[in-house]
Amino acid sequence: MAQILGLVVLLLGSAALEWLIPIGSLAVLVGFVLYGVDTLQARVLPRWCGVGLIIDLPVTIALGEIWGFVVFGLLWLALGYVLWSQREAVVRQSAHVS
């Protein structure tokens, strides 16, 4: 929200709340790291997914916006594929138990 508010105010021609943009960016960085740590602790998703969430935003900053977003998109595509491919095993396993 801080990033959006800062950008809206900046687009309206005022620089009074421009300082909100870097604070929002820092909040997003901290949020993704915490999300990755929680993913690792929950042990529900593959371990590489949690690690990917932790390191993706710093990689995005290092590689530049376009390549970082490509890496982030590939992470989500890989996770989607893994979950999709495992769903049949879960359905078979639950049908076998009941």
Residue frames as a rotation matrix with the C-alpha (Angstrom) as fourth column:
MET 1
0.565 0.825 0.000 0.00
0.825 -0.565 0.000 0.00
0.000 0.000 -1.000 0.00
ALA 2
0.348 -0.504 -0.791 2.87
0.230 -0.772 0.593 2.36
-0.909 -0.388 -0.153 0.75
GLN 3
-0.721 -0.626 0.297 4.26
0.407 -0.035 0.913 1.95
-0.561 0.779 0.280 -2.77
ILE 4
-0.213 0.728 0.651 0.86
0.944 -0.017 0.329 2.53
0.250 0.685 -0.684 -4.37
LEU 5
0.713 0.496 -0.496 0.14
0.639 -0.751 0.168 5.60
-0.289 -0.437 -0.852 -2.25
GLY 6
-0.015 -0.820 -0.572 3.59
0.173 -0.566 0.806 7.04
-0.985 -0.087 0.150 -2.97
LEU 7
-0.776 -0.272 0.570 3.22
0.566 0.099 0.818 6.44
-0.279 0.957 0.077 -6.72
VAL 8
0.170 0.917 0.362 -0.30
0.965 -0.228 0.125 7.91
0.197 0.328 -0.924 -6.87
VAL 9
0.684 0.043 -0.728 0.79
0.384 -0.870 0.309 11.05
-0.621 -0.491 -0.611 -5.04
LEU 10
-0.391 -0.902 -0.183 3.87
0.182 -0.271 0.945 11.30
-0.902 0.337 0.270 -7.27
LEU 11
-0.610 0.217 0.762 1.75
0.793 0.163 0.588 10.93
0.003 0.962 -0.272 -10.42
LEU 12
0.520 0.854 -0.024 -0.60
0.854 -0.518 0.056 13.65
0.036 -0.049 -0.998 -9.18
GLY 13
0.404 -0.444 0.800 2.35
0.305 -0.759 -0.575 16.04
0.862 0.476 -0.172 -9.19
SER 14
0.727 -0.156 0.669 3.31
-0.639 -0.511 0.575 16.17
0.252 -0.845 -0.471 -5.55
ALA 15
0.015 -0.805 -0.593 6.58
-0.089 0.589 -0.803 14.87
0.996 0.065 -0.063 -4.19
ALA 16
0.076 0.058 0.995 5.47
-0.918 -0.386 0.093 15.14
0.389 -0.921 0.024 -0.56
LEU 17
0.573 0.216 0.791 5.01
-0.613 0.753 0.239 11.39
-0.544 -0.621 0.564 -0.07
GLU 18
0.553 -0.430 -0.713 7.70
-0.635 0.336 -0.695 10.22
0.539 0.838 -0.087 -2.48
TRP 19
-0.454 -0.772 0.444 9.60
-0.867 0.270 -0.418 8.73
0.203 -0.575 -0.793 0.49
LEU 20
0.262 0.639 0.723 6.89
-0.726 0.624 -0.288 6.04
-0.635 -0.450 0.628 0.76
ILE 21
0.749 0.043 -0.661 8.11
-0.587 0.507 -0.631 4.29
0.308 0.861 0.405 -2.40
PRO 22
-0.269 -0.888 -0.374 11.43
-0.503 0.460 -0.731 3.01
0.821 -0.009 -0.571 -0.97
ILE 23
-0.576 0.141 0.805 9.71
-0.767 0.246 -0.592 2.11
-0.282 -0.959 -0.034 2.32
GLY 24
0.554 0.831 0.057 7.16
-0.720 0.512 -0.468 0.07
-0.418 0.218 0.882 0.38
SER 25
0.460 -0.477 -0.749 9.95
-0.547 0.512 -0.663 -1.63
0.700 0.714 -0.025 -1.57
LEU 26
-0.656 -0.707 0.264 11.71
-0.614 0.297 -0.731 -2.54
0.439 -0.642 -0.629 1.67
ALA 27
-0.179 0.689 0.702 8.43
-0.803 0.310 -0.509 -3.89
-0.568 -0.655 0.498 3.08
VAL 28
0.762 0.415 -0.497 7.98
-0.641 0.590 -0.490 -6.08
0.090 0.692 0.716 -0.01
LEU 29
-0.056 -0.882 -0.467 11.54
-0.526 0.424 -0.737 -7.40
0.849 0.205 -0.488 0.36
VAL 30
-0.760 -0.190 0.621 11.03
-0.649 0.257 -0.716 -8.22
-0.024 -0.947 -0.319 4.05
GLY 31
0.200 0.942 0.270 7.62
-0.846 0.306 -0.437 -9.73
-0.494 -0.141 0.858 3.29
PHE 32
0.635 -0.002 -0.772 8.99
-0.584 0.653 -0.482 -12.12
0.505 0.757 0.413 0.67
VAL 33
-0.511 -0.850 -0.131 11.80
-0.481 0.408 -0.776 -13.20
0.713 -0.334 -0.617 2.97
LEU 34
-0.600 0.352 0.718 9.32
-0.704 0.193 -0.683 -13.89
-0.379 -0.916 0.133 5.78
TYR 35
0.531 0.813 -0.240 7.01
-0.817 0.416 -0.400 -15.70
-0.225 0.408 0.885 3.34
GLY 36
0.243 -0.547 -0.801 9.91
-0.521 0.623 -0.583 -17.87
0.819 0.559 -0.133 2.24
VAL 37
-0.789 -0.532 0.306 10.92
-0.515 0.303 -0.802 -18.65
0.334 -0.791 -0.513 5.82
ASP 38
-0.178 0.813 0.555 7.33
-0.794 0.214 -0.569 -19.56
-0.582 -0.542 0.607 6.70
THR 39
0.623 0.358 -0.696 7.16
-0.745 0.543 -0.387 -21.77
0.239 0.759 0.605 3.61
LEU 40
-0.283 -0.815 -0.505 10.30
-0.435 0.578 -0.690 -23.59
0.855 0.024 -0.519 4.76
GLN 41
-0.826 -0.047 0.562 8.98
-0.561 0.177 -0.809 -24.01
-0.062 -0.983 -0.172 8.28
ALA 42
0.137 0.980 0.141 5.55
-0.902 0.183 -0.392 -25.25
-0.410 -0.073 0.909 7.19
ARG 43
-0.775 -0.558 0.297 7.08
-0.364 0.778 0.512 -28.01
-0.516 0.289 -0.806 5.04
VAL 44
0.249 0.919 0.307 3.99
0.030 0.309 -0.951 -28.08
-0.968 0.246 0.049 2.84
LEU 45
0.939 -0.021 -0.344 5.61
-0.340 -0.219 -0.915 -26.88
-0.056 0.976 -0.212 -0.38
PRO 46
0.634 -0.770 -0.063 8.92
0.667 0.587 -0.459 -28.10
0.390 0.249 0.886 -1.80
ARG 47
0.350 -0.593 -0.725 11.99
0.706 -0.342 0.620 -26.73
-0.616 -0.729 0.299 -0.03
TRP 48
-0.616 -0.646 0.451 13.28
0.777 -0.404 0.482 -25.03
-0.130 0.648 0.751 -3.20
CYS 49
0.160 0.750 0.642 10.09
0.692 -0.549 0.468 -22.93
0.703 0.369 -0.607 -3.28
GLY 50
0.866 0.135 -0.482 10.82
0.480 -0.497 0.723 -21.38
-0.142 -0.857 -0.495 0.11
VAL 51
-0.087 -0.975 -0.205 14.45
0.649 -0.212 0.731 -20.78
-0.756 -0.069 0.651 -0.81
GLY 52
-0.445 -0.029 0.895 13.34
0.854 -0.315 0.414 -19.26
0.269 0.949 0.165 -4.10
LEU 53
0.623 0.738 0.259 11.01
0.586 -0.660 0.470 -16.83
0.518 -0.141 -0.844 -2.33
ILE 54
0.657 -0.441 -0.611 13.82
0.474 -0.387 0.791 -15.77
-0.585 -0.810 -0.045 0.00
ILE 55
-0.309 -0.946 -0.099 16.42
0.462 -0.240 0.854 -15.11
-0.831 0.218 0.511 -2.71
ASP 56
0.032 0.327 0.944 14.26
0.998 0.035 -0.046 -14.02
-0.049 0.944 -0.326 -5.65
LEU 57
0.924 0.383 0.022 13.83
0.383 -0.921 -0.066 -10.34
-0.005 0.069 -0.998 -4.82
PRO 58
0.382 -0.856 -0.349 17.55
-0.213 -0.449 0.867 -9.76
-0.899 -0.257 -0.354 -4.15
VAL 59
-0.403 -0.479 0.780 18.24
0.626 0.477 0.616 -11.61
-0.667 0.737 0.108 -7.44
THR 60
0.477 0.664 0.576 15.69
0.879 -0.372 -0.300 -9.34
0.015 0.649 -0.761 -9.14
ILE 61
0.888 -0.197 -0.415 17.53
-0.064 -0.947 0.313 -6.30
-0.455 -0.252 -0.854 -7.83
ALA 62
-0.040 -0.995 0.087 20.90
-0.094 0.091 0.991 -7.72
-0.995 0.032 -0.097 -8.94
LEU 63
-0.442 -0.135 0.887 19.80
0.738 0.507 0.445 -8.87
-0.509 0.851 -0.125 -12.41
GLY 64
-0.953 0.257 -0.161 17.60
-0.303 -0.834 0.461 -5.94
-0.015 0.488 0.873 -13.19
GLU 65
-0.339 0.920 0.195 13.86
-0.709 -0.114 -0.696 -5.74
-0.618 -0.375 0.691 -13.26
ILE 66
0.291 0.525 -0.800 13.13
-0.938 0.321 -0.131 -7.70
0.188 0.788 0.586 -16.45
TRP 67
-0.272 -0.463 -0.843 15.36
-0.342 0.866 -0.365 -10.74
0.899 0.189 -0.394 -15.80
GLY 68
-0.951 -0.034 0.307 14.40
-0.308 0.189 -0.932 -10.81
-0.027 -0.981 -0.190 -12.15
PHE 69
-0.081 0.993 0.081 10.73
-0.851 -0.026 -0.524 -10.99
-0.519 -0.112 0.848 -13.06
VAL 70
0.206 0.063 -0.976 11.51
-0.755 0.645 -0.118 -13.76
0.622 0.762 0.181 -15.55
VAL 71
-0.763 -0.539 -0.356 13.19
-0.162 0.693 -0.702 -15.76
0.625 -0.479 -0.616 -12.77
PHE 72
-0.755 0.543 0.368 10.24
-0.488 -0.090 -0.868 -15.06
-0.439 -0.835 0.333 -10.44
GLY 73
0.209 0.862 -0.461 7.77
-0.969 0.120 -0.216 -16.19
-0.131 0.492 0.861 -13.11
LEU 74
-0.095 -0.331 -0.939 9.75
-0.504 0.829 -0.242 -19.37
0.859 0.450 -0.245 -13.75
LEU 75
-0.957 -0.221 0.187 9.69
-0.259 0.359 -0.897 -20.10
0.131 -0.907 -0.400 -10.01
TRP 76
-0.312 0.922 0.227 5.90
-0.690 -0.056 -0.722 -19.89
-0.653 -0.382 0.653 -9.95
LEU 77
0.312 0.383 -0.869 5.57
-0.903 0.405 -0.146 -21.93
0.296 0.830 0.472 -13.15
ALA 78
-0.536 -0.589 -0.604 7.78
-0.336 0.806 -0.488 -24.66
0.774 -0.058 -0.630 -11.70
LEU 79
-0.899 0.259 0.354 5.80
-0.315 0.182 -0.931 -24.71
-0.306 -0.948 -0.082 -8.46
GLY 80
0.048 0.975 -0.217 2.54
-0.901 -0.051 -0.432 -24.90
-0.432 0.216 0.876 -10.39
TYR 81
0.113 -0.077 -0.991 3.83
-0.732 0.667 -0.135 -27.80
0.671 0.741 0.019 -12.45
VAL 82
-0.851 -0.483 -0.205 5.05
-0.207 0.668 -0.714 -29.70
0.482 -0.566 -0.669 -9.39
LEU 83
-0.665 0.668 0.334 1.74
-0.448 0.000 -0.894 -29.23
-0.597 -0.745 0.299 -7.56
TRP 84
0.232 0.773 -0.590 -0.25
-0.959 0.082 -0.270 -30.15
-0.160 0.629 0.761 -10.67
SER 85
-0.119 -0.343 -0.932 1.77
-0.587 0.781 -0.213 -33.28
0.801 0.521 -0.294 -11.30
GLN 86
-0.960 -0.274 -0.054 1.43
-0.109 0.546 -0.831 -34.41
0.257 -0.792 -0.554 -7.68
ARG 87
-0.397 0.875 0.278 -2.33
-0.898 -0.309 -0.312 -33.90
-0.187 -0.374 0.908 -7.48
GLU 88
0.285 0.506 -0.814 -3.08
-0.678 0.707 0.202 -37.24
0.678 0.494 0.544 -9.17
ALA 89
-0.519 -0.535 -0.667 -0.96
0.125 0.724 -0.678 -39.09
0.846 -0.435 -0.309 -6.62
VAL 90
-0.934 0.218 0.282 -2.86
-0.342 -0.323 -0.882 -37.40
-0.101 -0.921 0.376 -3.78
VAL 91
-0.017 0.981 -0.193 -6.23
-0.999 -0.008 0.047 -38.24
0.045 0.194 0.980 -5.36
ARG 92
0.137 0.001 -0.991 -5.21
-0.318 0.947 -0.043 -41.89
0.938 0.321 0.130 -5.84
GLN 93
-0.804 -0.522 -0.284 -3.87
0.108 0.342 -0.933 -42.09
0.584 -0.781 -0.219 -2.31
SER 94
-0.736 0.582 0.346 -7.03
-0.625 -0.388 -0.677 -40.64
-0.260 -0.715 0.649 -0.73
ALA 95
0.225 0.819 -0.527 -9.25
-0.911 0.370 0.185 -42.94
0.347 0.438 0.829 -2.83
HIS 96
-0.169 -0.389 -0.905 -7.20
-0.100 0.921 -0.377 -45.94
0.981 0.027 -0.194 -1.71
VAL 97
-0.964 -0.238 0.119 -7.51
-0.118 -0.016 -0.993 -45.03
0.238 -0.971 -0.013 2.00
SER 98
-0.483 0.843 0.237 -11.30
-0.806 -0.323 -0.496 -44.64
-0.342 -0.431 0.835 2.01
